[in-house]
Amino acid sequence: MKPHPKVGLLFGSFNPIHTGHLILANFMATHTDLDAVWLVVSPQSPFKVGQEMLGEEERFELVSLAIQRNDRLRALDIEFAMPKPSYTIDTLDELRQQYPDHSFVLLMGEDNLPGLPRWKQADRILAEHAVYVYPRPGVDATDVNAHPGVQVVDAPLLDISATFIRDCVRAGKSIRYLVPEAVEARILEKGFWQ
C-alpha cells in the first residue's frame, strides 16, 4: 500500500458474508480511488439488536475465509474489543488513532443513507470522512448528493441477502455460488443455522 492509503470501510454483521458483499467490496477496491477495502465485522449493530446472530468469532472467520486470496480486501475485528453496541463514529476514531497515516471512507448502501442523520454524531462522520454510496435494489435516494462528502458510485446492483442464505441453509437448499466455496464448506461443516 502507498504511504497515505485511502481505505474504504464496509461495516456489517456479515451473518454470513456472501457474494454480494464480496463483489461490492472488490468493485470499490478496484473501480474507485480506494487503495483497499476493509470489512469491519460488527459484533452488535445498534440497529440489529435481537436478531439471531452467529458468534462474532465465527462470522469473522467466515469473512477471513472469503477474502483470503484478495490482497485488496482485509477483515477487521476492531469492534470486538470496543463497547457494545458498536457506533460507527467510535470505530472511525479508533481506526484514526491506530492508522494516523490512512484516510478512511465510509461505504454505505443507498438504503442506509436516509437513516444516517440518526446515527451517533452523524454530523462529525460527514464532516471528517467521505461517504461512498452504492445502489440498492428498489431504492431511489434522490438527495444522495446533498452533502459534498457523499458520492454515489455506479456499482453493480446486487440483491442477495444474508437472511435469504440463512433461510436456504435451514431449508436444506443449496447456497452454492451465493457464498464462496470455503464459506459454504465451513457453514455445512459447523452446522450453522441448521
N, C-alpha and C positions, 0 to 999 in steps of 0.2 A: 504494500500500500504506500501511496505517496506521503510526504511529510505532514500534510494537513488534510487528512482524508475526510470526505463528505459521506456520512453513513446514514442510510435510511433505516428507520426503526419500525418494524412491523410487530405491533403488540397483539397478543391473542392468547386465548386459553389453549388453542390447538388441541381440541378434545374430540377426535385426534387431528393432527396435521393431515392435510390432503393435497391432492394435485393442484387444486385451485390456489391454495396458499403458495405452493412452490412455483407455479407458473408466474404468479404475480410478483413474488419476491425476486425471481430471476429476471423477469422483464424489467423491473425497477432498477436492478443492479446493472443491467446491460444496455438498456434503451434510454436511460436518463443520464444526468451528470453525476449520479451517485457512484462512489467507488466500491461500495459494498452494501448489503442489506443484512441487518441483524434481526433475527426473530426472537423477540422478547417473550418468553413463556411466563404468563401471568398466573400466579398461584390462585388468586381470587380477584376477579373483577368486581368492582362495586356494583356493576350493572347485571351481574350474573349470580348474585347470592341465592343459594337454594337450589341451583341447578345441579344435576348429577355430574360429578366431575371425577375423572380418573386422577389419581395422585399426581402431584406436581413432578416428582422424580420420573414417574412413568411417562408423562407427557413430554418432559424434557428429553428423555431417552428416545422417544419416537421422532421428535424433531431432529435430534442429532443423527439418528439413522437415516432420516430422509435427505439430509443435506451433506452427508459425509463425503461426497465426491465433487462438491462445488465450492471452490475456494473464494467465491464472491459472497457466499452466504455463511452466517455464523449463528449458532444457537446461544442464547443468553439466559442464565438463570439468576440474574442480578436481583430480581424481586423476591426470591425465596427467603433472603435474609432481612428483608425490609418489613415494616409493619403492614398488617393486612386489614382491610383490603388495600390493593395497590392503586395508587394515584399516579397518573402519567407525569405530572409536574415533579413529583418526588423522585421518580425514576430518572427523569431527564437531569435533575440537579445532581443526582448521584453519578450518572454517567459523565457529566461535565467535570465532576471532581476527579473521577478515575481516568478520564481521557481528555485532558485540557486542550490537546492539540487537534482534536476532532471537532467537526461541526455535525450536528445531528438534525435530521429531517424526519418529521413525523409522517408516516404513511397511513392514510385513512380512507376507508370506503366512503363513497358518496352517501350511503345510508346513515353513517355515523355523524356526518357533518352538521345536520340540523341540531343534534344534541350537544355539540361542542360547547356552546355557551354555558351549559350546566356543569361542565367539568370543573374540578377544583382548579382555581387560578387560571382559567381559560385565557384571560387577557394576557397573562405572562407567557403562556405557551405560544400564543400568536405573536407576541412582541419579540420573543427570543429565538423562535425556531420557525423555519419554513414548514409548510404542510403540503404534501403532495397527495392529491385526492384521485382515487381510481374509481371508475364507473362500477355501479352495482345494478343488477337486473331490476327493472321496474322502478328505478329511482331517477328523478329529474331534479337535481339540485340547481335551481336557476340562479341563486345568489352565490354560487360557489366562488366566483372571483371577486366577491365584495371586499375581501381583505387582501392587501397587497402581498402578504406572505403565503397566500393559498394559491396553489397552482393545480389545474386539472391535467392529468396525464392520460393520454389516449391509450390506455392499457386494454388488453383483451377482456371482454365481458364474460365472466365465469359464474355459473350458477350451481356450485357444488357446496353442500353444507355438511358440517360435522354431524349435525342431527341426522341427516339422511344416511350417513355412513354408519352411525351407531344403530339406527333402525335396521339397516341391512344386516349388520352383524347379528343383532338379536333375532332376526327372522331367518338366519342361516343362509342369506343370499350373498352372492359374490361381491366383493369390493375391489376386485382386480381392476387396475388402471385408475381407480378413484383415489388410491393411495399408492405410494411407491411400494415395490415388491418387498423390501426389507421391513417396512411398516406393517404391511399385511401379514407377513410371516410372524412378526412379534405379537400382533394382536391375537392371531389364532393360537399361537403357542402359549400365550399367557391367559387365554380365555377372557380377554377384556370384553365387557358388555354382553357376555353370553349367559 
